[in-house]
Amino acid sequence: MERTDKPTRVSSRGAATRSALLKAAAQVFRTVGFAKAGVSEVVTVAGASVGSLYHHFTGKADLYFALYEEFQRRQQQRTHHAVLQARSEGESDPTRLMNIAAHAYLLGCIEERDTARLFFSGDGPPGFDYQLRVRLTQWTDRNVALYRKADEPVDEALLTVVSGGMLLAVAEVLGREDADARAFADDIARVLSALEPGR
């Protein structure tokens, strides 16, 4: 479920209120879970009014999706930076770049463990599981485009396996302590590299 309303100009005060509501929603969702959280708890933690919440969001689910979009933007920055770094070091193979991006995504989930758990715990609004699948499809499509741009053959079966495996990998790293989670993320990267064509 994506927001379809047109962006409007937001005053600095409005932006601060929106930010406070998102921060409060993240805190409340982490504490009691999405299903048990109430709008009244969110506005109390934010020090805002119910009216201000509905001025910026359509409700609790909209807050959740907005938090997810912000998390995804940070994750995209992490994966983009990792790929740029690899390219600067001479890497051009699309499969290796995809694997580097996947590893960076896992490390980002570990870095933002509490936030990532909000989205991979299964306690989200109706339609959110579909949103995760849409994002995985988009990620696969971007990788297919990367292969075609590099004039490489596209192994769509491999891309599908990697994309689907990422959901399981994220859930696994989020259930481990930091050092163990990082070691597991490295193991995932090693397994992915073993799937590279020609290996």
C-alpha positions as CSV (number, residue, x, y, z in Angstrom):
1,M,0.0,0.0,0.0
2,E,1.7,3.2,-1.2
3,R,0.6,6.7,-0.6
4,T,-0.9,8.3,-3.7
5,D,-1.6,11.8,-2.4
6,K,0.5,14.6,-4.0
7,P,3.3,16.0,-1.9
8,T,2.4,19.4,-0.3
9,R,4.6,22.1,1.0
10,V,5.2,21.5,4.7
11,S,6.3,24.3,7.1
12,S,9.3,23.7,9.4
13,R,6.8,23.4,12.3
14,G,4.8,20.9,10.4
15,A,7.9,18.9,9.4
16,A,8.9,18.9,13.1
17,T,5.5,17.6,14.1
18,R,5.6,14.9,11.4
19,S,9.0,13.8,12.5
20,A,8.0,13.7,16.2
21,L,5.0,11.6,15.3
22,L,7.1,9.1,13.3
23,K,9.6,8.9,16.2
24,A,6.8,8.3,18.7
25,A,5.2,5.7,16.4
26,A,8.5,3.8,16.1
27,Q,8.8,3.9,19.9
28,V,5.2,2.7,20.5
29,F,5.3,0.0,17.8
30,R,8.6,-1.3,19.2
31,T,7.2,-1.4,22.8
32,V,3.7,-2.9,22.3
33,G,3.7,-4.0,18.6
34,F,1.7,-2.6,15.8
35,A,-1.5,-4.5,16.4
36,K,-1.7,-3.4,20.1
37,A,-0.6,0.2,19.5
38,G,-3.1,3.0,19.5
39,V,-3.2,6.4,17.9
40,S,-3.7,8.0,21.4
41,E,-0.4,6.4,22.6
42,V,1.5,7.8,19.6
43,V,0.2,11.3,20.0
44,T,0.8,11.3,23.8
45,V,4.5,10.2,23.3
46,A,4.9,12.8,20.5
47,G,3.3,15.6,22.6
48,A,1.0,16.2,19.7
49,S,-2.8,16.2,19.1
50,V,-4.9,13.6,17.4
51,G,-5.8,16.3,14.8
52,S,-2.2,16.9,14.0
53,L,-1.6,13.2,13.4
54,Y,-4.5,13.0,11.0
55,H,-3.3,16.1,9.3
56,H,0.0,14.3,8.4
57,F,-1.1,10.7,8.2
58,T,-4.3,8.8,7.4
59,G,-3.9,6.6,10.6
60,K,-1.8,4.0,12.3
61,A,-1.1,2.0,9.1
62,D,0.1,5.1,7.3
63,L,2.6,5.8,10.1
64,Y,3.9,2.3,9.8
65,F,4.3,2.5,6.0
66,A,6.0,5.9,6.3
67,L,8.5,4.4,8.8
68,Y,9.1,1.6,6.4
69,E,9.8,4.0,3.5
70,E,12.3,5.9,5.6
71,F,14.0,2.7,6.6
72,Q,14.1,1.6,3.0
73,R,15.7,4.9,1.9
74,R,18.5,4.5,4.4
75,Q,19.0,0.9,3.3
76,Q,19.1,2.0,-0.3
77,Q,21.8,4.5,0.6
78,R,23.8,1.8,2.3
79,T,23.6,-0.6,-0.6
80,H,24.3,2.1,-3.1
81,H,27.4,3.2,-1.2
82,A,28.6,-0.4,-1.0
83,V,28.2,-0.9,-4.7
84,L,29.9,2.4,-5.5
85,Q,32.8,1.5,-3.3
86,A,33.1,-1.9,-5.0
87,R,33.0,-0.3,-8.4
88,S,35.7,2.2,-7.4
89,E,37.8,-0.8,-6.5
90,G,37.3,-2.3,-10.0
91,E,34.4,-4.6,-9.5
92,S,32.0,-4.7,-12.5
93,D,30.5,-8.2,-12.4
94,P,26.7,-7.8,-11.9
95,T,26.4,-10.9,-9.7
96,R,29.1,-9.8,-7.3
97,L,27.7,-6.3,-7.1
98,M,24.3,-7.8,-6.3
99,N,25.8,-9.9,-3.6
100,I,27.7,-6.9,-2.2
101,A,24.4,-5.0,-2.0
102,A,22.7,-7.9,-0.3
103,H,25.5,-8.1,2.3
104,A,25.2,-4.3,2.9
105,Y,21.4,-4.7,3.3
106,L,21.9,-7.3,6.0
107,L,24.5,-5.2,7.9
108,G,22.1,-2.3,7.8
109,C,19.4,-4.5,9.4
110,I,21.8,-5.3,12.1
111,E,22.8,-1.7,12.6
112,E,19.1,-0.7,12.9
113,R,18.0,-3.9,14.5
114,D,15.1,-2.4,16.5
115,T,13.7,-0.6,13.5
116,A,14.2,-3.6,11.1
117,R,12.3,-5.9,13.6
118,L,9.2,-3.7,13.2
119,F,9.0,-4.7,9.5
120,F,10.1,-8.4,9.6
121,S,8.2,-9.5,12.7
122,G,5.0,-10.3,10.9
123,D,3.1,-7.7,13.1
124,G,2.2,-5.1,10.5
125,P,-0.9,-3.6,8.9
126,P,-2.9,-5.5,6.3
127,G,-1.2,-5.4,3.0
128,F,2.3,-5.0,4.4
129,D,3.5,-8.5,3.4
130,Y,2.4,-7.7,-0.1
131,Q,4.5,-4.5,0.1
132,L,7.6,-6.6,1.1
133,R,7.1,-8.9,-1.9
134,V,6.7,-5.9,-4.2
135,R,10.0,-4.5,-2.9
136,L,11.7,-7.8,-3.5
137,T,10.4,-7.9,-7.1
138,Q,11.6,-4.4,-7.7
139,W,15.1,-5.3,-6.3
140,T,15.1,-8.3,-8.6
141,D,14.1,-6.2,-11.6
142,R,16.9,-3.7,-10.8
143,N,19.4,-6.5,-10.8
144,V,18.0,-7.9,-14.1
145,A,18.5,-4.3,-15.6
146,L,22.1,-4.3,-14.2
147,Y,22.8,-7.5,-16.0
148,R,21.4,-6.3,-19.3
149,K,23.3,-3.0,-19.0
150,A,26.5,-5.0,-18.6
151,D,25.5,-7.2,-21.6
152,E,25.7,-10.2,-19.2
153,P,23.3,-13.2,-19.5
154,V,20.5,-12.9,-16.9
155,D,20.1,-15.8,-14.6
156,E,16.6,-15.0,-13.3
157,A,16.4,-18.3,-11.3
158,L,19.5,-17.2,-9.3
159,L,18.0,-13.7,-8.8
160,T,14.7,-15.2,-7.6
161,V,16.5,-17.5,-5.1
162,V,18.6,-14.6,-3.8
163,S,15.6,-12.3,-3.5
164,G,13.5,-14.8,-1.7
165,G,16.4,-15.9,0.5
166,M,16.9,-12.3,1.7
167,L,13.7,-12.4,3.7
168,L,14.8,-15.5,5.5
169,A,18.3,-14.1,6.0
170,V,17.0,-10.8,7.5
171,A,14.8,-12.7,9.9
172,E,17.8,-14.9,11.0
173,V,20.2,-12.0,11.5
174,L,17.7,-10.1,13.5
175,G,17.3,-13.0,15.9
176,R,21.0,-13.1,16.8
177,E,23.3,-11.0,18.9
178,D,25.5,-8.5,17.0
179,A,28.7,-10.4,16.7
180,D,26.9,-13.6,15.7
181,A,24.6,-11.7,13.4
182,R,27.5,-10.1,11.6
183,A,29.3,-13.5,11.3
184,F,26.1,-15.0,9.8
185,A,25.8,-12.1,7.4
186,D,29.3,-12.8,6.2
187,D,28.4,-16.5,5.9
188,I,25.4,-15.5,3.7
189,A,27.7,-13.4,1.5
190,R,30.1,-16.4,1.2
191,V,27.2,-18.7,0.2
192,L,26.0,-16.1,-2.4
193,S,29.5,-15.8,-3.8
194,A,29.5,-19.6,-4.3
195,L,26.4,-19.3,-6.4
196,E,28.1,-16.9,-8.8
197,P,28.3,-18.2,-12.4
198,G,31.6,-19.8,-13.1
199,R,32.2,-20.7,-9.5
